[in-house]
Amino acid sequence: MSASLKVTGIKELDNLLIGLPSEVTYPILTATSRTAAKPLVDLEKALAPIGATHNLVNSIGIIKASDDVGGVVVGPRRRGGYKGFAAHLIEFGTAVRELLGKGLYRKGTKRGKLKPEPFIEPAFLQTNGKIIDSMVLILSKKIVARMKRELKGSFVK
């Protein structure tokens, strides 16, 4: 008894695997990260305490990360006209602030204690799964589109 096996599509599969890195480029990863992070931005804005000036809420947004892999940073922005400078003080709170040391006060040098009002960590914990699922969905659509182009739609539905 002899059996024969015919394998087809090896060239197409090889082309597909070689071409995948060009599908997942820096701009695509950045766009994917920005799209996936929008629910986190919305929830942070909803949970952030609203002050008289609305500076904190208005400063929450997406910033391009300094790394070179297409990541983004979500949170209060401090540049470009945004005024999210005190976000860490609101998130974590402060101890009693004394400027001159114990017992040596001038007028206005003793500040009170600021209680923490966390809004960044709860927003992240609530949306973390959604962000990952969204990134997987967007990137998988890009990869499937590449497969359809390369394999001419014969094996991919």
MDAnalysis code that builds the backbone (N, CA, C; Angstrom):
import MDAnalysis as mda
import numpy as np

u = mda.Universe.empty(471, n_residues=157, atom_resindex=np.repeat(np.arange(157), 3), trajectory=True)
u.add_TopologyAttr("name", ["N", "CA", "C"] * 157)
u.add_TopologyAttr("resid", np.arange(1, 158))
u.add_TopologyAttr("resname", ["MET", "SER", "ALA", "SER", "LEU", "LYS", "VAL", "THR", "GLY", "ILE", "LYS", "GLU", "LEU", "ASP", "ASN", "LEU", "LEU", "ILE", "GLY", "LEU", "PRO", "SER", "GLU", "VAL", "THR", "TYR", "PRO", "ILE", "LEU", "THR", "ALA", "THR", "SER", "ARG", "THR", "ALA", "ALA", "LYS", "PRO", "LEU", "VAL", "ASP", "LEU", "GLU", "LYS", "ALA", "LEU", "ALA", "PRO", "ILE", "GLY", "ALA", "THR", "HIS", "ASN", "LEU", "VAL", "ASN", "SER", "ILE", "GLY", "ILE", "ILE", "LYS", "ALA", "SER", "ASP", "ASP", "VAL", "GLY", "GLY", "VAL", "VAL", "VAL", "GLY", "PRO", "ARG", "ARG", "ARG", "GLY", "GLY", "TYR", "LYS", "GLY", "PHE", "ALA", "ALA", "HIS", "LEU", "ILE", "GLU", "PHE", "GLY", "THR", "ALA", "VAL", "ARG", "GLU", "LEU", "LEU", "GLY", "LYS", "GLY", "LEU", "TYR", "ARG", "LYS", "GLY", "THR", "LYS", "ARG", "GLY", "LYS", "LEU", "LYS", "PRO", "GLU", "PRO", "PHE", "ILE", "GLU", "PRO", "ALA", "PHE", "LEU", "GLN", "THR", "ASN", "GLY", "LYS", "ILE", "ILE", "ASP", "SER", "MET", "VAL", "LEU", "ILE", "LEU", "SER", "LYS", "LYS", "ILE", "VAL", "ALA", "ARG", "MET", "LYS", "ARG", "GLU", "LEU", "LYS", "GLY", "SER", "PHE", "VAL", "LYS"])
u.atoms.positions = np.array([
    [0.825, -1.180, 0.000],
    [0.000, 0.000, 0.000],
    [0.869, 1.242, 0.000],
    [0.508, 2.144, -0.832],
    [1.220, 3.422, -0.843],
    [0.189, 4.541, -0.769],
    [0.572, 5.559, -0.107],
    [-0.309, 6.723, 0.031],
    [0.417, 7.932, -0.513],
    [-0.344, 8.805, -1.099],
    [0.274, 10.029, -1.613],
    [-0.424, 11.221, -0.972],
    [0.343, 12.231, -0.809],
    [-0.161, 13.430, -0.174],
    [0.252, 14.614, -1.025],
    [-0.717, 15.435, -1.352],
    [-0.419, 16.623, -2.153],
    [-0.737, 17.852, -1.305],
    [0.265, 18.675, -1.082],
    [0.095, 19.896, -0.295],
    [0.088, 21.076, -1.247],
    [-0.948, 21.892, -1.120],
    [-1.027, 23.093, -1.958],
    [-1.117, 24.324, -1.058],
    [-0.726, 25.433, -1.593],
    [-0.859, 26.685, -0.867],
    [0.335, 27.072, -0.019],
    [1.431, 26.317, -0.122],
    [2.610, 26.622, 0.695],
    [3.185, 27.981, 0.299],
    [3.239, 28.273, -0.980],
    [3.783, 29.559, -1.436],
    [2.913, 30.708, -0.932],
    [1.612, 30.544, -1.033],
    [0.700, 31.588, -0.584],
    [0.804, 31.797, 0.930],
    [0.903, 30.689, 1.663],
    [1.037, 30.779, 3.113],
    [2.346, 31.446, 3.505],
    [3.405, 31.133, 2.795],
    [4.701, 31.760, 3.051],
    [4.627, 33.262, 2.792],
    [4.008, 33.663, 1.689],
    [3.837, 35.090, 1.387],
    [3.014, 35.788, 2.460],
    [2.008, 35.097, 2.951],
    [1.156, 35.667, 3.996],
    [1.957, 35.930, 5.260],
    [2.717, 34.952, 5.701],
    [3.477, 35.101, 6.933],
    [4.588, 36.133, 6.797],
    [5.184, 36.231, 5.630],
    [6.218, 37.239, 5.404],
    [5.606, 38.638, 5.420],
    [4.408, 38.780, 4.897],
    [3.781, 40.094, 4.780],
    [3.080, 40.584, 6.027],
    [2.864, 39.733, 7.023],
    [2.148, 40.171, 8.229],
    [2.815, 41.329, 8.962],
    [4.137, 41.354, 9.117],
    [4.722, 42.512, 9.811],
    [4.418, 43.842, 9.136],
    [4.245, 43.854, 7.828],
    [3.909, 45.119, 7.161],
    [2.468, 45.535, 7.443],
    [1.620, 44.587, 7.819],
    [0.237, 44.910, 8.173],
    [0.135, 45.495, 9.574],
    [1.028, 45.107, 10.454],
    [0.975, 45.557, 11.842],
    [2.129, 46.543, 12.051],
    [1.996, 47.712, 11.448],
    [3.031, 48.729, 11.518],
    [2.753, 49.707, 12.656],
    [3.703, 50.595, 12.889],
    [3.586, 51.588, 13.949],
    [2.305, 52.424, 13.822],
    [1.994, 52.990, 12.647],
    [0.750, 53.779, 12.558],
    [-0.514, 52.949, 12.824],
    [-0.506, 51.706, 12.403],
    [-1.676, 50.850, 12.635],
    [-1.800, 50.532, 14.120],
    [-0.687, 50.239, 14.776],
    [-0.731, 49.971, 16.217],
    [-1.160, 51.206, 17.001],
    [-0.687, 52.378, 16.589],
    [-1.076, 53.613, 17.267],
    [-2.567, 53.871, 17.086],
    [-3.060, 53.719, 15.861],
    [-4.488, 53.930, 15.611],
    [-5.329, 52.919, 16.379],
    [-4.862, 51.676, 16.449],
    [-5.569, 50.643, 17.202],
    [-5.604, 50.995, 18.686],
    [-4.479, 51.421, 19.223],
    [-4.409, 51.792, 20.638],
    [-5.323, 52.976, 20.943],
    [-5.333, 53.974, 20.059],
    [-6.198, 55.147, 20.265],
    [-7.676, 54.758, 20.248],
    [-8.048, 53.940, 19.305],
    [-9.447, 53.519, 19.206],
    [-9.855, 52.698, 20.423],
    [-8.988, 51.792, 20.842],
    [-9.309, 50.922, 21.974],
    [-9.345, 51.690, 23.290],
    [-8.606, 52.795, 23.393],
    [-8.513, 53.545, 24.651],
    [-9.666, 54.529, 24.859],
    [-10.491, 54.746, 23.867],
    [-11.576, 55.733, 24.003],
    [-12.543, 55.425, 25.149],
    [-12.934, 54.176, 25.392],
    [-13.797, 53.916, 26.556],
    [-13.141, 54.285, 27.881],
    [-11.826, 54.107, 27.977],
    [-11.113, 54.476, 29.196],
    [-11.141, 55.991, 29.390],
    [-10.927, 56.745, 28.339],
    [-10.974, 58.206, 28.428],
    [-12.357, 58.655, 28.879],
    [-13.384, 58.090, 28.267],
    [-14.758, 58.479, 28.618],
    [-15.074, 58.182, 30.076],
    [-14.652, 57.013, 30.566],
    [-14.939, 56.660, 31.955],
    [-14.120, 57.503, 32.930],
    [-12.860, 57.792, 32.589],
    [-12.065, 58.670, 33.454],
    [-12.710, 60.043, 33.571],
    [-13.194, 60.572, 32.457],
    [-13.863, 61.882, 32.493],
    [-15.128, 61.821, 33.335],
    [-15.838, 60.706, 33.266],
    [-17.075, 60.578, 34.039],
    [-16.794, 60.451, 35.536],
    [-15.703, 59.791, 35.904],
    [-15.388, 59.572, 37.311],
    [-14.588, 60.712, 37.946],
    [-13.967, 61.557, 37.139],
    [-13.129, 62.637, 37.667],
    [-13.991, 63.680, 38.371],
    [-13.508, 64.176, 39.523],
    [-14.252, 65.232, 40.205],
    [-14.243, 66.510, 39.369],
    [-15.387, 67.160, 39.309],
    [-15.526, 68.371, 38.502],
    [-15.309, 69.574, 39.408],
    [-14.265, 70.312, 39.134],
    [-13.984, 71.523, 39.896],
    [-14.659, 72.731, 39.257],
    [-14.398, 73.884, 39.819],
    [-15.007, 75.114, 39.317],
    [-14.541, 75.454, 37.903],
    [-13.297, 75.103, 37.588],
    [-12.744, 75.458, 36.274],
    [-12.852, 74.337, 35.247],
    [-13.174, 73.122, 35.655],
    [-13.259, 71.938, 34.785],
    [-11.911, 71.587, 34.155],
    [-10.811, 72.104, 34.707],
    [-9.486, 71.852, 34.131],
    [-9.125, 70.377, 34.122],
    [-9.430, 69.662, 35.190],
    [-9.057, 68.253, 35.271],
    [-9.805, 67.429, 34.231],
    [-11.111, 67.595, 34.184],
    [-11.923, 66.819, 33.238],
    [-11.524, 67.152, 31.802],
    [-11.307, 68.427, 31.513],
    [-10.936, 68.823, 30.157],
    [-9.549, 68.336, 29.762],
    [-8.686, 68.074, 30.755],
    [-7.324, 67.662, 30.435],
    [-7.199, 66.166, 30.153],
    [-8.178, 65.375, 30.501],
    [-8.084, 63.922, 30.311],
    [-8.189, 63.590, 28.824],
    [-7.219, 62.837, 28.348],
    [-7.205, 62.474, 26.939],
    [-6.142, 61.442, 26.641],
    [-5.806, 61.333, 25.363],
    [-4.849, 60.341, 24.878],
    [-3.591, 61.058, 24.415],
    [-2.447, 60.530, 24.850],
    [-1.154, 61.091, 24.479],
    [-0.351, 59.979, 23.814],
    [0.353, 60.301, 22.751],
    [1.220, 59.322, 22.105],
    [2.365, 58.970, 23.054],
    [2.606, 57.687, 23.226],
    [3.660, 57.237, 24.135],
    [5.030, 57.524, 23.534],
    [6.021, 57.634, 24.392],
    [7.371, 57.945, 23.924],
    [8.080, 56.727, 23.340],
    [7.524, 55.527, 23.566],
    [8.165, 54.338, 22.995],
    [7.891, 54.271, 21.496],
    [8.465, 53.311, 20.847],
    [8.342, 53.236, 19.389],
    [7.558, 52.009, 18.954],
    [6.559, 51.606, 19.748],
    [5.783, 50.426, 19.392],
    [4.303, 50.730, 19.162],
    [3.939, 51.990, 19.114],
    [2.557, 52.340, 18.820],
    [1.652, 52.439, 20.021],
    [2.217, 52.578, 21.202],
    [1.404, 52.674, 22.411],
    [0.909, 54.086, 22.665],
    [-0.056, 54.203, 23.545],
    [-0.582, 55.505, 23.952],
    [-0.680, 55.552, 25.465],
    [-0.752, 56.760, 26.006],
    [-0.931, 56.985, 27.426],
    [-2.256, 57.712, 27.597],
    [-3.071, 57.222, 28.536],
    [-4.368, 57.844, 28.796],
    [-4.325, 58.470, 30.178],
    [-4.772, 59.706, 30.265],
    [-4.810, 60.378, 31.559],
    [-4.805, 61.879, 31.397],
    [-4.628, 62.584, 32.494],
    [-4.597, 64.045, 32.452],
    [-3.367, 64.541, 31.686],
    [-3.608, 65.496, 30.798],
    [-2.515, 66.085, 30.018],
    [-2.100, 67.398, 30.660],
    [-0.811, 67.716, 30.547],
    [-0.294, 68.930, 31.177],
    [0.274, 69.898, 30.163],
    [0.366, 69.523, 28.931],
    [0.938, 70.385, 27.896],
    [-0.105, 70.721, 26.856],
    [0.236, 71.652, 26.013],
    [-0.649, 72.007, 24.915],
    [-1.915, 72.726, 25.362],
    [-1.828, 73.512, 26.408],
    [-2.987, 74.260, 26.874],
    [-3.854, 73.527, 27.876],
    [-3.522, 72.287, 28.167],
    [-4.281, 71.523, 29.158],
    [-3.709, 71.772, 30.541],
    [-4.556, 71.675, 31.554],
    [-4.131, 72.009, 32.912],
    [-4.446, 70.878, 33.882],
    [-3.868, 69.713, 33.627],
    [-4.074, 68.565, 34.498],
    [-2.945, 68.383, 35.485],
    [-2.366, 69.487, 35.946],
    [-1.181, 69.435, 36.809],
    [-1.440, 68.778, 38.158],
    [-2.623, 68.905, 38.711],
    [-2.888, 68.435, 40.073],
    [-3.597, 67.093, 40.120],
    [-3.654, 66.385, 39.025],
    [-4.395, 65.118, 38.981],
    [-3.875, 64.106, 39.983],
    [-2.575, 64.022, 40.141],
    [-2.003, 63.047, 41.085],
    [-2.388, 63.393, 42.523],
    [-2.531, 64.670, 42.830],
    [-2.925, 65.068, 44.183],
    [-4.372, 64.659, 44.462],
    [-5.208, 64.755, 43.462],
    [-6.612, 64.364, 43.623],
    [-6.739, 62.845, 43.675],
    [-6.003, 62.156, 42.833],
    [-6.067, 60.687, 42.780],
    [-5.595, 60.050, 44.092],
    [-4.477, 60.528, 44.631],
    [-3.869, 59.895, 45.802],
    [-4.047, 60.667, 47.102],
    [-4.465, 61.926, 47.024],
    [-4.629, 62.747, 48.218],
    [-3.298, 63.278, 48.716],
    [-3.356, 64.070, 49.795],
    [-2.144, 64.638, 50.372],
    [-2.212, 64.542, 51.888],
    [-1.068, 64.676, 52.508],
    [-1.013, 64.794, 53.963],
    [-1.155, 66.276, 54.310],
    [-1.203, 66.610, 55.587],
    [-1.230, 68.010, 55.990],
    [0.067, 68.648, 55.507],
    [-0.041, 69.774, 54.826],
    [1.131, 70.411, 54.236],
    [1.523, 71.637, 55.049],
    [2.735, 71.631, 55.561],
    [3.269, 72.756, 56.313],
    [4.541, 73.217, 55.614],
    [4.611, 74.476, 55.277],
    [5.736, 74.964, 54.483],
    [6.976, 75.302, 55.296],
    [6.841, 75.707, 56.533],
    [8.011, 76.153, 57.287],
    [8.456, 75.188, 58.368],
    [7.774, 74.137, 58.596],
    [8.136, 73.220, 59.659],
    [7.186, 73.371, 60.838],
    [7.300, 72.456, 61.730],
    [6.361, 72.392, 62.846],
    [6.450, 73.626, 63.742],
    [5.337, 74.300, 63.935],
    [5.253, 75.445, 64.830],
    [5.721, 76.759, 64.236],
    [6.268, 76.781, 63.032],
    [6.764, 78.023, 62.423],
    [5.886, 78.401, 61.245],
    [4.757, 79.000, 61.512],
    [3.802, 79.283, 60.445],
    [3.772, 80.771, 60.124],
    [3.677, 81.049, 58.878],
    [3.325, 82.388, 58.427],
    [1.900, 82.308, 57.913],
    [1.306, 83.405, 57.635],
    [-0.054, 83.413, 57.118],
    [-0.079, 82.676, 55.767],
    [-0.944, 81.684, 55.653],
    [-1.093, 80.958, 54.399],
    [-0.113, 79.824, 54.193],
    [0.709, 79.513, 55.199],
    [1.690, 78.453, 54.997],
    [1.213, 77.089, 55.442],
    [0.151, 77.031, 56.225],
    [-0.358, 75.730, 56.658],
    [-1.530, 75.350, 55.750],
    [-1.362, 74.266, 55.039],
    [-2.410, 73.805, 54.125],
    [-3.080, 72.585, 54.740],
    [-4.267, 72.344, 54.355],
    [-5.002, 71.203, 54.884],
    [-4.646, 69.901, 54.191],
    [-5.348, 68.870, 54.589],
    [-5.158, 67.537, 54.023],
    [-6.196, 67.342, 52.925],
    [-5.769, 66.794, 51.811],
    [-6.676, 66.527, 50.704],
    [-6.958, 65.030, 50.684],
    [-8.218, 64.659, 50.803],
    [-8.589, 63.245, 50.781],
    [-8.501, 62.716, 49.353],
    [-8.054, 61.482, 49.191],
    [-7.962, 60.925, 47.840],
    [-9.337, 60.708, 47.223],
    [-9.435, 61.035, 45.939],
    [-10.639, 60.776, 45.150],
    [-10.214, 60.029, 43.891],
    [-9.934, 58.735, 44.016],
    [-9.422, 57.990, 42.859],
    [-10.423, 57.955, 41.711],
    [-9.933, 58.230, 40.533],
    [-10.764, 58.143, 39.332],
    [-10.026, 57.448, 38.200],
    [-8.705, 57.453, 38.206],
    [-7.937, 56.829, 37.126],
    [-7.890, 55.314, 37.302],
    [-7.513, 54.850, 38.482],
    [-7.406, 53.399, 38.709],
    [-8.753, 52.691, 38.578],
    [-9.850, 53.222, 39.170],
    [-11.133, 52.530, 38.979],
    [-11.560, 52.472, 37.512],
    [-11.291, 53.541, 36.770],
    [-11.646, 53.541, 35.351],
    [-10.841, 52.483, 34.600],
    [-9.562, 52.386, 34.921],
    [-8.724, 51.384, 34.264],
    [-9.189, 49.968, 34.588],
    [-9.466, 49.718, 35.845],
    [-9.887, 48.372, 36.250],
    [-11.218, 47.975, 35.604],
    [-12.104, 48.937, 35.398],
    [-13.404, 48.629, 34.791],
    [-13.313, 48.416, 33.288],
    [-12.366, 49.081, 32.610],
    [-12.311, 49.011, 31.145],
    [-11.161, 48.167, 30.611],
    [-10.326, 47.625, 31.479],
    [-9.151, 46.886, 31.036],
    [-9.502, 45.757, 30.065],
    [-10.479, 44.954, 30.403],
    [-10.879, 43.852, 29.524],
    [-11.423, 44.332, 28.191],
    [-12.194, 45.416, 28.210],
    [-12.744, 45.968, 26.971],
    [-11.638, 46.469, 26.048],
    [-10.626, 47.086, 26.635],
    [-9.518, 47.616, 25.835],
    [-8.778, 46.481, 25.144],
    [-8.476, 45.443, 25.876],
    [-7.752, 44.305, 25.297],
    [-8.589, 43.630, 24.221],
    [-9.877, 43.403, 24.498],
    [-10.761, 42.778, 23.513],
    [-10.857, 43.626, 22.245],
    [-10.947, 44.929, 22.409],
    [-11.043, 45.825, 21.259],
    [-9.771, 45.786, 20.422],
    [-8.616, 45.775, 21.082],
    [-7.360, 45.708, 20.336],
    [-7.232, 44.382, 19.583],
    [-7.621, 43.295, 20.235],
    [-7.566, 41.983, 19.570],
    [-8.485, 41.969, 18.355],
    [-9.675, 42.520, 18.499],
    [-10.635, 42.538, 17.390],
    [-10.117, 43.368, 16.213],
    [-9.610, 44.557, 16.494],
    [-9.136, 45.435, 15.424],
    [-7.942, 44.807, 14.705],
    [-6.975, 44.301, 15.469],
    [-5.791, 43.704, 14.838],
    [-6.134, 42.416, 14.100],
    [-7.061, 41.628, 14.640],
    [-7.429, 40.393, 13.937],
    [-8.136, 40.711, 12.619],
    [-8.911, 41.778, 12.573],
    [-9.540, 42.183, 11.305],
    [-8.485, 42.561, 10.277],
    [-7.430, 43.256, 10.720],
    [-6.345, 43.612, 9.802],
    [-5.648, 42.362, 9.278],
    [-5.405, 41.404, 10.148],
    [-4.714, 40.176, 9.740],
    [-5.584, 39.350, 8.805],
    [-6.873, 39.250, 9.103],
    [-7.780, 38.508, 8.220],
    [-7.880, 39.185, 6.863],
    [-7.898, 40.511, 6.829],
    [-7.930, 41.218, 5.546],
    [-6.672, 40.900, 4.741],
    [-5.537, 40.846, 5.415],
    [-4.288, 40.484, 4.734],
    [-4.363, 39.061, 4.218],
    [-4.916, 38.146, 5.004],
    [-5.047, 36.754, 4.569],
    [-5.950, 36.652, 3.354],
    [-7.045, 37.385, 3.351],
    [-7.964, 37.336, 2.211],
    [-7.287, 37.839, 0.942],
    [-6.495, 38.914, 1.072],
    [-5.799, 39.439, -0.100],
    [-4.748, 38.453, -0.603],
    [-3.985, 37.897, 0.324],
    [-2.887, 37.024, -0.063],
    [-3.370, 35.669, -0.562],
    [-4.357, 35.107, 0.099],
    [-4.844, 33.779, -0.269],
    [-6.016, 33.847, -1.240],
    [-6.318, 35.018, -1.687],
    [-7.377, 35.262, -2.684],
    [-8.747, 34.800, -2.202],
    [-8.932, 34.785, -0.895],
    [-10.231, 34.455, -0.324],
    [-10.625, 33.001, -0.405],
    [-9.730, 32.134, -0.915],
    [-10.112, 30.735, -1.112],
    [-10.229, 29.956, 0.181],
    [-9.402, 30.286, 1.185],
    [-9.425, 29.519, 2.430],
    [-9.993, 30.310, 3.597],
    [-10.156, 31.598, 3.435],
    [-10.556, 32.454, 4.539],
    [-11.993, 32.904, 4.337],
    [-12.813, 32.710, 5.372],
    [-14.215, 33.126, 5.267],
    [-14.469, 34.240, 6.232],
])
